[in-house]
């Protein structure tokens, strides 16, 4: 299957999206997806501190989604207009 280049409208939309993301007014926000069409926005410093503290106390760490639920660190969800795949690498 041949890969098509971006259309003019797609390229313009992506450019605007990148500009908007680059203008984020905070270093506090983190994001993740579990492979859905949404992205979770969370309080990264609070989550990182919780994870670091928990690593000292438990042998088997819960997964990140469970930890976010435990402490309520998800601040918002962005519904994307397309699938967001969760991949490793």
The first five atom37 places (N, CA, C, CB, O) and aatype in JSON, in Angstrom:
{
  "aatype": [20, 20, 20, 20, 20, 20, 20, 20, 20, 20, 20, 20, 20, 20, 20, 20, 20, 20, 20, 20, 20, 20, 20, 20, 20, 20, 20, 20, 20, 20, 20, 20, 20, 20, 20, 20, 20, 20, 20, 20, 20, 20, 20, 20, 20, 20, 20, 20, 20, 20, 20, 20, 20, 20, 20, 20, 20, 20, 20, 20, 20, 20, 20, 20, 20, 20, 20, 20, 20, 20, 20, 20, 20, 20, 20, 20, 20, 20, 20, 20, 20, 20, 20, 20, 20, 20, 20, 20, 20],
  "atom_mask": [
    [1, 1, 1, 1, 1],
    [1, 1, 1, 1, 1],
    [1, 1, 1, 1, 1],
    [1, 1, 1, 1, 1],
    [1, 1, 1, 1, 1],
    [1, 1, 1, 1, 1],
    [1, 1, 1, 1, 1],
    [1, 1, 1, 1, 1],
    [1, 1, 1, 1, 1],
    [1, 1, 1, 1, 1],
    [1, 1, 1, 1, 1],
    [1, 1, 1, 1, 1],
    [1, 1, 1, 1, 1],
    [1, 1, 1, 1, 1],
    [1, 1, 1, 1, 1],
    [1, 1, 1, 1, 1],
    [1, 1, 1, 1, 1],
    [1, 1, 1, 1, 1],
    [1, 1, 1, 1, 1],
    [1, 1, 1, 1, 1],
    [1, 1, 1, 1, 1],
    [1, 1, 1, 1, 1],
    [1, 1, 1, 1, 1],
    [1, 1, 1, 1, 1],
    [1, 1, 1, 1, 1],
    [1, 1, 1, 1, 1],
    [1, 1, 1, 1, 1],
    [1, 1, 1, 1, 1],
    [1, 1, 1, 1, 1],
    [1, 1, 1, 1, 1],
    [1, 1, 1, 1, 1],
    [1, 1, 1, 1, 1],
    [1, 1, 1, 1, 1],
    [1, 1, 1, 1, 1],
    [1, 1, 1, 1, 1],
    [1, 1, 1, 1, 1],
    [1, 1, 1, 1, 1],
    [1, 1, 1, 1, 1],
    [1, 1, 1, 1, 1],
    [1, 1, 1, 1, 1],
    [1, 1, 1, 1, 1],
    [1, 1, 1, 1, 1],
    [1, 1, 1, 1, 1],
    [1, 1, 1, 1, 1],
    [1, 1, 1, 1, 1],
    [1, 1, 1, 1, 1],
    [1, 1, 1, 1, 1],
    [1, 1, 1, 1, 1],
    [1, 1, 1, 1, 1],
    [1, 1, 1, 1, 1],
    [1, 1, 1, 1, 1],
    [1, 1, 1, 1, 1],
    [1, 1, 1, 1, 1],
    [1, 1, 1, 1, 1],
    [1, 1, 1, 1, 1],
    [1, 1, 1, 1, 1],
    [1, 1, 1, 1, 1],
    [1, 1, 1, 1, 1],
    [1, 1, 1, 1, 1],
    [1, 1, 1, 1, 1],
    [1, 1, 1, 1, 1],
    [1, 1, 1, 1, 1],
    [1, 1, 1, 1, 1],
    [1, 1, 1, 1, 1],
    [1, 1, 1, 1, 1],
    [1, 1, 1, 1, 1],
    [1, 1, 1, 1, 1],
    [1, 1, 1, 1, 1],
    [1, 1, 1, 1, 1],
    [1, 1, 1, 1, 1],
    [1, 1, 1, 1, 1],
    [1, 1, 1, 1, 1],
    [1, 1, 1, 1, 1],
    [1, 1, 1, 1, 1],
    [1, 1, 1, 1, 1],
    [1, 1, 1, 1, 1],
    [1, 1, 1, 1, 1],
    [1, 1, 1, 1, 1],
    [1, 1, 1, 1, 1],
    [1, 1, 1, 1, 1],
    [1, 1, 1, 1, 1],
    [1, 1, 1, 1, 1],
    [1, 1, 1, 1, 1],
    [1, 1, 1, 1, 1],
    [1, 1, 1, 1, 1],
    [1, 1, 1, 1, 1],
    [1, 1, 1, 1, 1],
    [1, 1, 1, 1, 1],
    [1, 1, 1, 1, 1]
  ],
  "atom_positions": [
    [[0.84, -1.18, 0.0], [0.0, 0.0, 0.0], [0.89, 1.25, 0.0], [-0.96, -0.01, 1.22], [1.83, 1.35, 0.79]],
    [[0.6, 2.16, -0.87], [1.37, 3.41, -0.96], [0.93, 4.37, 0.14], [1.19, 4.07, -2.35], [-0.26, 4.51, 0.43]],
    [[1.9, 5.02, 0.74], [1.62, 6.03, 1.76], [1.44, 7.37, 1.06], [2.77, 6.1, 2.84], [2.32, 7.83, 0.33]],
    [[0.28, 7.98, 1.31], [0.0, 9.28, 0.69], [0.57, 10.4, 1.55], [-1.52, 9.47, 0.51], [0.61, 10.3, 2.77]],
    [[1.02, 11.44, 0.91], [1.5, 12.62, 1.63], [0.32, 13.32, 2.28], [2.27, 13.59, 0.68], [-0.84, 13.1, 1.91]],
    [[0.62, 14.16, 3.26], [-0.44, 14.93, 3.92], [-1.12, 15.86, 2.92], [0.13, 15.73, 5.11], [-0.48, 16.42, 2.02]],
    [[-2.41, 16.01, 3.1], [-3.1, 17.01, 2.3], [-2.74, 18.39, 2.84], [-4.64, 16.79, 2.31], [-2.18, 18.49, 3.93]],
    [[-3.04, 19.42, 2.11], [-2.78, 20.78, 2.57], [-3.52, 21.05, 3.88], [-3.18, 21.8, 1.49], [-2.96, 21.65, 4.8]],
    [[-4.78, 20.63, 3.96], [-5.58, 20.85, 5.17], [-4.99, 20.08, 6.36], [-7.06, 20.42, 4.94], [-4.94, 20.61, 7.47]],
    [[-4.55, 18.84, 6.14], [-3.95, 18.05, 7.22], [-2.65, 18.69, 7.7], [-3.68, 16.61, 6.75], [-2.42, 18.79, 8.91]],
    [[-1.82, 19.12, 6.77], [-0.55, 19.74, 7.14], [-0.77, 21.03, 7.92], [0.29, 20.03, 5.88], [-0.06, 21.3, 8.89]],
    [[-1.75, 21.82, 7.52], [-2.06, 23.07, 8.23], [-2.58, 22.77, 9.63], [-3.09, 23.9, 7.45], [-2.17, 23.42, 10.59]],
    [[-3.46, 21.79, 9.75], [-4.01, 21.42, 11.05], [-2.9, 20.94, 11.98], [-5.1, 20.33, 10.9], [-2.85, 21.34, 13.14]],
    [[-2.0, 20.09, 11.48], [-0.89, 19.59, 12.29], [0.04, 20.72, 12.72], [-0.11, 18.54, 11.53], [0.53, 20.72, 13.85]],
    [[0.28, 21.66, 11.86], [1.12, 22.81, 12.2], [0.49, 23.6, 13.34], [1.34, 23.71, 10.97], [1.18, 23.99, 14.29]],
    [[-0.8, 23.85, 13.25], [-1.51, 24.58, 14.3], [-1.5, 23.78, 15.61], [-2.95, 24.87, 13.88], [-1.33, 24.36, 16.68]],
    [[-1.68, 22.49, 15.52], [-1.67, 21.62, 16.69], [-0.32, 21.67, 17.4], [-2.01, 20.18, 16.3], [-0.26, 21.78, 18.62]],
    [[0.75, 21.59, 16.63], [2.1, 21.65, 17.2], [2.35, 22.99, 17.88], [3.16, 21.42, 16.11], [2.94, 23.04, 18.96]],
    [[1.91, 24.07, 17.27], [2.08, 25.4, 17.87], [1.32, 25.49, 19.19], [1.59, 26.5, 16.9], [1.84, 26.01, 20.17]],
    [[0.11, 24.97, 19.2], [-0.69, 24.99, 20.43], [-0.01, 24.18, 21.53], [-2.1, 24.45, 20.16], [0.05, 24.64, 22.68]],
    [[0.49, 22.99, 21.2], [1.16, 22.15, 22.2], [2.44, 22.82, 22.71], [1.48, 20.77, 21.6], [2.76, 22.73, 23.89]],
    [[3.17, 23.48, 21.83], [4.42, 24.15, 22.22], [4.16, 25.34, 23.15], [5.18, 24.62, 20.97], [5.05, 25.77, 23.87]],
    [[2.95, 25.86, 23.12], [2.61, 27.02, 23.94], [2.07, 26.65, 25.31], [1.59, 27.87, 23.21], [1.55, 27.51, 26.02]],
    [[2.18, 25.39, 25.7], [1.69, 24.96, 27.02], [2.31, 25.84, 28.11], [2.02, 23.45, 27.28], [3.53, 25.99, 28.14]],
    [[1.5, 26.42, 28.98], [2.01, 27.35, 29.99], [2.57, 26.69, 31.25], [0.92, 28.29, 30.38], [2.84, 27.38, 32.23]],
    [[2.76, 25.37, 31.23], [3.14, 24.67, 32.45], [4.09, 23.52, 32.15], [1.9, 24.15, 33.17], [4.0, 22.88, 31.1]],
    [[5.0, 23.27, 33.08], [5.87, 22.09, 33.02], [5.3, 20.97, 33.88], [7.31, 22.45, 33.48], [5.89, 19.89, 33.95]],
    [[4.17, 21.2, 34.54], [3.56, 20.26, 35.47], [2.81, 19.13, 34.78], [2.61, 21.0, 36.38], [2.65, 18.06, 35.36]],
    [[2.36, 19.35, 33.57], [1.48, 18.39, 32.92], [2.23, 17.24, 32.27], [0.64, 19.09, 31.89], [3.28, 17.43, 31.66]],
    [[1.68, 16.06, 32.43], [2.16, 14.87, 31.74], [0.97, 14.29, 30.99], [2.78, 13.83, 32.73], [-0.16, 14.71, 31.2]],
    [[1.23, 13.32, 30.12], [0.13, 12.69, 29.39], [0.44, 11.23, 29.15], [-0.13, 13.41, 28.06], [1.59, 10.81, 29.15]],
    [[-0.63, 10.46, 28.96], [-0.48, 9.06, 28.59], [-1.73, 8.6, 27.86], [-0.22, 8.18, 29.82], [-2.78, 9.23, 27.92]],
    [[-1.58, 7.49, 27.17], [-2.71, 6.81, 26.55], [-2.54, 5.32, 26.79], [-2.81, 7.13, 25.02], [-1.43, 4.82, 26.98]],
    [[-3.64, 4.62, 26.77], [-3.58, 3.16, 26.87], [-3.96, 2.55, 25.53], [-4.51, 2.65, 28.0], [-4.29, 1.36, 25.46]],
    [[-3.92, 3.35, 24.49], [-4.24, 2.85, 23.16], [-5.68, 3.07, 22.77], [-3.91, 1.41, 23.07], [-6.26, 2.25, 22.05]],
    [[-6.26, 4.15, 23.23], [-7.62, 4.52, 22.87], [-7.57, 5.78, 22.0], [-8.49, 4.76, 24.14], [-6.5, 6.18, 21.55]],
    [[-8.69, 6.36, 21.78], [-8.74, 7.62, 21.02], [-8.75, 8.81, 21.97], [-9.98, 7.65, 20.09], [-9.33, 9.86, 21.66]],
    [[-8.12, 8.65, 23.12], [-8.02, 9.78, 24.05], [-6.65, 9.8, 24.71], [-9.14, 9.7, 25.11], [-5.92, 8.8, 24.73]],
    [[-6.33, 10.96, 25.24], [-5.08, 11.16, 25.96], [-5.44, 11.69, 27.35], [-4.12, 12.15, 25.2], [-6.21, 12.65, 27.47]],
    [[-4.89, 11.08, 28.37], [-5.1, 11.55, 29.74], [-4.01, 12.56, 30.07], [-5.08, 10.35, 30.76], [-2.84, 12.35, 29.77]],
    [[-4.42, 13.66, 30.69], [-3.49, 14.68, 31.15], [-3.43, 14.58, 32.67], [-3.94, 16.13, 30.69], [-4.46, 14.55, 33.35]],
    [[-2.2, 14.51, 33.2], [-2.07, 14.3, 34.64], [-1.03, 15.23, 35.26], [-1.72, 12.86, 34.93], [-0.23, 15.85, 34.56]],
    [[-1.06, 15.28, 36.59], [-0.11, 16.07, 37.37], [1.17, 15.25, 37.51], [-0.69, 16.47, 38.78], [1.26, 14.38, 38.37]],
    [[2.15, 15.53, 36.66], [3.37, 14.71, 36.59], [4.2, 14.76, 37.88], [4.22, 15.17, 35.43], [4.59, 13.7, 38.36]],
    [[4.48, 15.93, 38.45], [5.28, 15.92, 39.69], [4.61, 15.16, 40.83], [5.55, 17.35, 40.14], [5.28, 14.45, 41.58]],
    [[3.3, 15.29, 40.96], [2.59, 14.57, 42.02], [2.64, 13.07, 41.78], [1.13, 15.05, 42.11], [2.87, 12.3, 42.71]],
    [[2.43, 12.66, 40.54], [2.47, 11.24, 40.21], [3.88, 10.67, 40.41], [2.02, 11.01, 38.78], [4.03, 9.59, 40.99]],
    [[4.89, 11.39, 39.95], [6.27, 10.92, 40.1], [6.65, 10.76, 41.57], [7.25, 11.89, 39.4], [7.32, 9.8, 41.94]],
    [[6.22, 11.71, 42.41], [6.51, 11.63, 43.84], [5.81, 10.42, 44.47], [6.07, 12.93, 44.56], [6.39, 9.71, 45.29]],
    [[4.57, 10.2, 44.08], [3.82, 9.04, 44.6], [4.51, 7.74, 44.19], [2.36, 9.05, 44.08], [4.7, 6.86, 45.03]],
    [[4.89, 7.63, 42.93], [5.55, 6.42, 42.43], [6.86, 6.18, 43.18], [5.81, 6.53, 40.92], [7.14, 5.05, 43.6]],
    [[7.67, 7.22, 43.36], [8.95, 7.1, 44.04], [8.76, 6.62, 45.48], [9.7, 8.45, 44.03], [9.49, 5.76, 45.96]],
    [[7.77, 7.19, 46.15], [7.47, 6.8, 47.53], [6.99, 5.35, 47.6], [6.43, 7.74, 48.14], [7.39, 4.59, 48.48]],
    [[6.12, 4.98, 46.66], [5.56, 3.63, 46.66], [6.63, 2.59, 46.36], [4.44, 3.53, 45.63], [6.58, 1.48, 46.9]],
    [[7.59, 2.93, 45.51], [8.68, 1.99, 45.19], [9.46, 1.57, 46.43], [9.63, 2.61, 44.16], [10.01, 0.47, 46.47]],
    [[9.52, 2.45, 47.43], [10.22, 2.15, 48.67], [9.42, 1.22, 49.58], [10.53, 3.45, 49.42], [9.98, 0.58, 50.47]],
    [[8.1, 1.14, 49.34], [7.23, 0.43, 50.27], [6.72, -0.92, 49.77], [6.07, 1.28, 50.58], [6.43, -1.8, 50.58]],
    [[6.61, -1.1, 48.47], [6.02, -2.33, 47.95], [6.97, -3.03, 46.99], [4.69, -2.03, 47.24], [7.81, -2.4, 46.34]],
    [[6.83, -4.31, 46.93], [7.69, -5.1, 46.04], [7.12, -5.14, 44.63], [7.86, -6.53, 46.58], [7.85, -4.94, 43.66]],
    [[5.83, -5.4, 44.5], [5.18, -5.49, 43.2], [4.38, -4.2, 42.95], [4.25, -6.73, 43.13], [3.33, -3.98, 43.54]],
    [[4.92, -3.39, 42.07], [4.28, -2.1, 41.78], [3.02, -2.31, 40.94], [5.27, -1.16, 41.04], [3.02, -3.13, 40.02]],
    [[1.95, -1.58, 41.26], [0.78, -1.6, 40.38], [1.12, -0.88, 39.07], [-0.46, -0.95, 41.07], [2.11, -0.15, 39.0]],
    [[0.29, -1.08, 38.05], [0.55, -0.38, 36.79], [0.21, 1.1, 36.95], [-0.27, -1.01, 35.64], [-0.47, 1.5, 37.9]],
    [[0.68, 1.9, 36.02], [0.51, 3.35, 36.11], [-0.96, 3.76, 36.15], [1.2, 4.03, 34.95], [-1.33, 4.67, 36.9]],
    [[-1.8, 3.11, 35.35], [-3.22, 3.48, 35.31], [-3.84, 3.29, 36.69], [-3.98, 2.63, 34.26], [-4.62, 4.13, 37.15]],
    [[-3.51, 2.2, 37.34], [-4.02, 1.94, 38.7], [-3.52, 3.0, 39.67], [-3.6, 0.54, 39.18], [-4.28, 3.5, 40.5]],
    [[-2.23, 3.35, 39.57], [-1.69, 4.38, 40.47], [-2.35, 5.73, 40.24], [-0.17, 4.5, 40.29], [-2.65, 6.45, 41.2]],
    [[-2.59, 6.1, 38.97], [-3.28, 7.36, 38.7], [-4.66, 7.35, 39.35], [-3.41, 7.59, 37.17], [-5.08, 8.35, 39.94]],
    [[-5.37, 6.24, 39.24], [-6.7, 6.13, 39.84], [-6.63, 6.22, 41.36], [-7.37, 4.81, 39.43], [-7.48, 6.84, 42.0]],
    [[-5.6, 5.6, 41.95], [-5.45, 5.6, 43.41], [-5.28, 7.01, 43.98], [-4.26, 4.74, 43.81], [-5.81, 7.32, 45.04]],
    [[-4.53, 7.85, 43.27], [-4.25, 9.18, 43.83], [-5.04, 10.31, 43.16], [-2.78, 9.47, 43.72], [-4.97, 11.45, 43.6]],
    [[-5.77, 10.0, 42.11], [-6.58, 11.02, 41.44], [-5.74, 12.04, 40.68], [-7.43, 11.74, 42.44], [-6.08, 13.22, 40.64]],
    [[-4.65, 11.59, 40.08], [-3.74, 12.53, 39.42], [-4.15, 12.92, 38.0], [-2.37, 11.93, 39.37], [-3.57, 13.84, 37.43]],
    [[-5.15, 12.24, 37.43], [-5.61, 12.62, 36.09], [-6.43, 13.89, 36.21], [-6.46, 11.47, 35.42], [-7.42, 13.95, 36.94]],
    [[-5.99, 14.91, 35.49], [-6.63, 16.23, 35.55], [-7.68, 16.43, 34.47], [-5.58, 17.3, 35.44], [-8.65, 17.17, 34.67]],
    [[-7.49, 15.78, 33.32], [-8.41, 15.97, 32.21], [-8.18, 14.86, 31.18], [-8.23, 17.38, 31.55], [-7.17, 14.16, 31.23]],
    [[-9.12, 14.73, 30.28], [-9.01, 13.78, 29.16], [-9.27, 14.53, 27.88], [-9.99, 12.59, 29.33], [-10.25, 15.27, 27.77]],
    [[-8.39, 14.35, 26.91], [-8.57, 14.96, 25.6], [-9.03, 13.88, 24.63], [-7.25, 15.66, 25.1], [-8.31, 12.91, 24.39]],
    [[-10.2, 14.05, 24.09], [-10.71, 13.11, 23.1], [-10.12, 13.5, 21.75], [-12.28, 13.11, 23.05], [-10.36, 14.59, 21.25]],
    [[-9.36, 12.6, 21.17], [-8.71, 12.86, 19.9], [-9.65, 12.52, 18.75], [-7.4, 12.06, 19.79], [-10.55, 11.69, 18.9]],
    [[-9.46, 13.16, 17.6], [-10.32, 12.86, 16.45], [-9.85, 11.62, 15.7], [-10.36, 14.05, 15.49], [-10.36, 11.31, 14.62]],
    [[-8.88, 10.9, 16.26], [-8.33, 9.7, 15.63], [-7.77, 8.8, 16.72], [-7.23, 10.06, 14.59], [-7.6, 9.22, 17.86]],
    [[-7.5, 7.57, 16.36], [-6.93, 6.59, 17.28], [-5.54, 7.0, 17.73], [-6.88, 5.21, 16.63], [-4.75, 7.48, 16.92]],
    [[-5.23, 6.82, 19.01], [-3.89, 7.05, 19.54], [-3.4, 5.68, 20.02], [-3.89, 8.13, 20.72], [-3.9, 5.14, 21.0]],
    [[-2.42, 5.13, 19.31], [-1.91, 3.81, 19.65], [-0.88, 3.92, 20.76], [-1.3, 3.14, 18.42], [-0.01, 4.8, 20.74]],
    [[-0.96, 3.03, 21.73], [0.06, 2.92, 22.76], [1.09, 1.9, 22.29], [-0.56, 2.52, 24.14], [0.77, 0.72, 22.15]],
    [[2.31, 2.32, 22.06], [3.35, 1.41, 21.57], [4.61, 1.57, 22.42], [3.67, 1.68, 20.07], [4.77, 2.57, 23.12]],
    [[5.48, 0.61, 22.37], [6.74, 0.67, 23.1], [7.87, 0.97, 22.12], [7.01, -0.65, 23.85], [7.82, 0.6, 20.95]],
    [[8.9, 1.66, 22.63], [10.06, 1.83, 21.78], [10.6, 3.18, 21.71], [9.77, 1.42, 20.48], [11.59, 3.41, 21.01]]
  ]
}
